[in-house]
């Protein structure tokens, strides 16, 4: 998969969450990332289904919100942040099958 993002939004994300989209994009190369939910944040004709995913990268467990582009090959990153302790525990339980 190929990941894209808005460079300005990436700078905002780094300032707010300390996580660069370049690092967050690695999540989608890992087999142990999970899709938590799909949701439509802006219900209108032009809306896109957003996807919330979780998984580990070198810096820690992260949550990424993205959209799949129509070409089926591209993921567009919207936001990325480090998971909370509760989210990390839930992720660990999901991976363990608990």
N, C-alpha and C positions, 0 to 999 in steps of 0.2 A: 504494500500500500504506500501511496505517496501522500504526504501531509503538507498542507498549506496553512497559512495564517496571515493576518494583517500585521505588518511590522509595528505599527503604532500601538495596536492592541497588545502585542507581545511586550513592548516596553512598559505599558501600564501593568500587565500581569507580573512582570519581574518586580516592579516597584511595590505592588500590592501583596504578592504571594511569595516572592523570592524564587520563582520558578520560570525558567526560560522555555518557550515552546519547542526549541530545538531539543532540549532534554525530554520534555513531555512527550514528544512524538515517538520516542523510543518505546513507549508503552505498547504501541500497536505492532511492534515486531516480536513481542514476547507471547509465548503460548499461554501463560498463566494470567493474562489480564481478563477481566470479566466485564460484561455489560451489565450495569445495575438497573438501568431503566431507559426507556425512550419516552420523550415527552415533547409537547408542542407548546413552547413558551409564549408565542405570539400568534394566537389563532386568527388567521386571515387567509386570503387566497394565495398569498406569496410566502406563506410560512414554510419552514423546513422542520422536520422532526429532529430534535436534538437528542443526543445520546450521551448518557453519563456512564463513564467507564472507570474502573479501579484496577490498580495493579502496582507491582514493584518496579522501580528503576533503581539505578545505583544510589541516588540521593535519598531514597525512601519510598514509601507507598504513596501514590498520588491518585487524585480524582481529576479526570479530564472530561470536559463537556465539548462535544464536537458534532458536526453534521457530515453525513455521507453525501458527496457530490453525485450528480446524476450519471457521471461517466462510470461509476462503479469501481473506480480505481483510486479515488482521492478522498481523503478525510480532511475536513477543514476544522482547525482547532478554534474554539471560542474562548475557553478559559482552562486553567490548570492550577491546582493547588495541592498542598500536602494533605493527606488524609488525617482526620482527627484520631485520637486513640480509640474511640468507639468504632469508627469506620475501619480502622486497622484490625481490630478484634473480629468484627463481622466478616471482613475479607478472609482472615485466617480461618474462621469457622466454615465459610463457604468452600474454600480450597480443600479443607480437611473433610468436607462432607458432613459436618455436624449440623 
